[in-house]
Every structure is written in C-alpha cells, then in structure tokens.
C-alpha cells in the first residue's frame, strides 16, 4: 500500500469477517466486534459480502484469524504475555481479548491506524488498557525500533500475528521482519498466511488467482511475493526458526469445518497456506 493512505484491502477483509458473523452458524470465528466496528455506512458492502459467491472468502478470512488466535492461546498457556499484530488493519482481537495479562501491540501504517481509531471512536468501542498502538512507517523505522519505543519487552518471548500481509511485501521486507522476530527469546512464534507461487497452481487455481490479483492491484495494493511450501520453509529456517507448521485447505477443513450441516468449508482451489513458526 502507499504510505499515507489507509488500506482498502483491510476494509474488504473486515467486511467479510463481519459478514461471516451474520451468515454462518456455528461461526468459525466468534467476533462480536466485527459488525459494530463497521457501522451502518457499509450496509451495501455487507450485502455483497453476504452473497453465496462470496462464501469462500468469508470462510478463509474467518479461518485464518481463528487459526492464529488458536495458536496464540497455546502460546499464552505456555506463559507468553505479549502479542504483536503486524499490519493490524481492522483486526478486532484486542477489543475481545480473553487474556487479561496479555499485552497487545497493533502495528500498522500511521494512516491506516488513524482511520481505524476514528472508526473505533465512531462505533463507541473502548480502547482496552492492555492495548498499545504502534504507528510505524517501515520505510523510515525498523520494526524492532518501533516496538521498543512502544514499550515492547524484547527480553521476553512474544507471539506475532501477521495475517493478510506477506503477499504484498517485497522479499527484503519479509526477510527483515522474520529476522526481527527470530532474534527474540526461545518460545517466540509467528502465524501468517502466504500465497502459493502462481506457476504451481492448477488451471482453475490460476484463473482464480488472476482474478483476485487483478482486484487487489486495482485497489493499489498488488501481490508481490509468493512461495512454495519448500521455499517458505527454507526462508524460515534461514531466519532462525526451529519448528514449523504449514497447513493447506484440506488440513484446515478437517480441523475447523468437519461435519458442518451447512457444508461450509474452504475452497478446493488452493491459493495459499497458513503457517506458524517457532523460535
């Protein structure tokens, strides 16, 4: 995205997460903040996002958030007390955080973060005391420096959520962020999603990818970075991560969508993967 401009894709993701709250039962991600945050001004967008053809996107947006929050819960159970949300966009975890001792740091471009704070205020959603906003322009300040200034404890392990961001990065920016996380104490971890290399997709998958890539490019936020499971694992191990989990849609359907009466599940068109890597 362009520095100084709020993210359009962040809004689209939030609309799909909110639509999931309305359209599906049981919910994959139970998020009572999603709909109030958007307010009545997005009624037409919500109607489009609730259409049957949008169901795959709703399912994926809900699943990747649920997956990251499940891994976060595992980390909190092991004593981690810091959660950093990179490219937070309109993520709502901090406002429904079930862990009183968990400090949450929302990192994003200043323009996107200011826009989110306006939406929170308009919706009457209170800012929790254990939340810290970290407005960060990565062109002018490194992640570690920005977090340190915000009170993040680099001497303690932390969990990072990095959803919907990696495909938009350069390889250099991706590696810099991995390196910053990998320098933290053992037990630190990061969950994120990535896009599979287009040349490895099936013909149907390539068609779906091209359509999606065209839409995000038109919004001014083009895809740039792709991996195979093998190249992604190599990047993580090179950065210093020792344990890695990669899940495709088949594995995620088994975990989150088994025996649903409504048939909701992730599409058989596999465009990406979810990952958690531990230091």
N, C-alpha and C positions, 0 to 999 in steps of 0.2 A: 504494500500500500504506500501511498505518498505521505511523506512527513507533513504534518499539519492538517491532515484530512481524516475525519472519522471513518472507520471501516464499514463499507457496505456489506461485505460478506458476514461480518459479525452480527449485523441486524438480521440477515437472512437465516443464519443459524438459530438465533434466538426465537424467531418466528416459528421455525419448525419444531424447536423444543416445546414452545408453548402450545402449538397445535397438537402435539403428542399428548399433552395433559388433557385435552378435550376429547380427542378422537379414540384413544385406545384404553381398554381396561382388560386385565390389570396393566398398569403403567410399568415400563421398563425402568424409567427414571421418575420418581415421585418428586415433583418440583412445584410446590405451591407458590413460588415467587415468579415463575416464568410468565404467567399471564398478566398479573398485576403490573409487572415491570414495563410491559409494552404499552398498557393503557388502551383506551378506545381508539386512538388515532391509527391503529394498524388493523382495523376490522377487515378491510378488503384483502390485505396481505394474508391475514389469518384464514380467510375463506379459501384463498388459493392454496395455501399450505395444507389445508384440511382435505383437499380433493384426493380421490383414490390414487391418482397417478403420482401424487407426492408422498405416498406412504413409505416407499423405500428410503427417502431422505429423512423422514421423521424417525424411522426406526434406527437409522445409522446415527443420527445426531444424539438420540437418547442413549443408544448403546455405548457410544464412546465415552460419554460423560459418566454413565453408570460404571463402566469398566474402570475408569481412572479413579472414581470415588471408592470403589471396592478395594482397589489396591492401596489407596490412601488409608482406608480403615484398617487394613492389615498392618500398614506402617505405624499408625497411631497405637495399635495394640502392642507393638514392639518398642514403644517409647518415643517415637518421633513426634515433635511438638511444633514443627514449622512446615507450612505448606505454601509453596510458591506457585502461583498460576501465571504462566508465561503467555502473553497475548490474550489476556483475560477476556477482552471483548465484553459481552453481556452475560458472562458466566454468573450464576446465582449462588454458588456453593457457600460463599462467605455469609450470606443472609439467611441460611438454613443450616448452618454448621452445627452438627450434633455433639461436637467435642469442645467443651468449654476451655480446655487448656491449650487448644491448638491455635497458634498464631497464623493468620493468613495474610500473604503478601500478593496483591494483584499488580502485575507488571504489564504495562501497555504503553503505546504511544500517547503522548500528552493529549492530543486532540480527541482520540477515541475515549480516553479515560474521563476527560472533562464532559464529553457528551453523555457517557454513562452516568456520571454523578448528577447531571441535570435530570436524566430520566428517573433515577432513584428518588430524587427530591420531589419531582412531579407526582410520582406514584406514592409518596409518603412512606417509603421503605427506609427504616432507620439503619444507620451505619453501626455495625457492632464494634464494641471496644477492642476486640482482638483482630480487627482488620486494619491493614496498612496499605494505602495506595502508593505505588511506585511508578510515577510517570517517567518514562525512560525513552529517549531518542537514541537508538543504538548506533547511529552514525556519529554521535558525539560523546557517548559514555558507555563503558563496558558494563555488562550485567553485574559482575561481582562488585564493582564500584557503586552502582546504583542501589543494590541491595544493602551494602554496608552502610550507606548514608541513611537508609530507611530503618536501620536497627536490626537487620538480619544478623544472626549469630553464625558466622562461618566456622566456628569451632564445634558446632553441634550438627548432627545429621539432619537432613531435610528431605521432604518429598516434593517433587515438581510435577505439575500437570501442564501439558504443552499440546493442547488439542486444536486442530484446525489451523496449524501454523506452518509446519515443516514444508508442505508442498510449495509455499510461497517464498521460501528462503533461497538464498544462494548457498552453495556448498560451504563457502568460507564462513558464513554466519551460522550455519548448522553446526559446523565443527567447533566454532568458538563457544557456542552455548553448551555443547556436550562437554567440552574441556572444563568449563567453569563448574559444571555440576560434578564431574568426575574428581575434582580436587577437594571435594567436601569429604567429611569423615565416612568411614565404612557404615553401611546401612542406608545411606542416602540413595534415592532412586528417582526415576523419571518415567512417566507414562505419556505416550504420544501416539499419533496416527501418522502414517505416511502413504504416499501414492505409489503404486507399482509402476515400474517402467512401462510406458505405453507399448513399446515393441514386444513386450511379453504377454500382452492381453489377447484374449480370443477376439475374433471378428466382431462379435456382439459387444464385448467389453470395450473394444477400441471405439466403436461407434458411440457408446455411452460416454466414454471418456472425452471424446472430441466435442460432444455436445456440452458437457459440463465445463470443459476447459474454455470453450467459447464464451460461456456465460460469465465466468469469473474474470476473463480477460476484458470483456465489455464493461465490467464494473471497475476496471482499472487495477485489478489485483490478480495478475496472471500466475498460473502454475509455473514453477521453475525447476523443482527438484524432485527426482524420482529415484527409487531403489528397487532392487530385487531383495528377497529375504537374505540372500548370501552377502550382497554388498552392504546392506544395512548392518548385519551382524559384524562384518569386518570393521565398519566405521565405529561401532560401539566398543568393540574390543580394543581397537587402536586408541580410543579416547581414555580407556581405563576401566570400563565396566566389566564385571566378572560374571554376572548372572543375567541371562536374557530370556524373556518370554515373548514370542510372537504368535498372535492369534489371527487366523483368517475368518471369513464369514461362517464357514462350516463349524469351526470350534465355538464361535460366539453364539451361533444359533443353538448349539447343544447346551450351552450354559444358560442363556437368557430367554430362549423362545420355545423351549421344549413343551409339547403338549398344550399349546395355546388353542383355545376354541376358535379364535378369530383368524387363525392361520398367519398371523403377523410374524415375519422373520426378515432377516437381511437377504438382500437380493443374491441370486446365484451369479450375477455379474460381479466378479471380484475386482474392485478397483484399488483396494488398499488393505492395510493391515493395522492392527493395534499392537503396541509394544510396551513392555515395561523392562527397564534395565536397572540393575542394582550395582552400586559401587562396592 
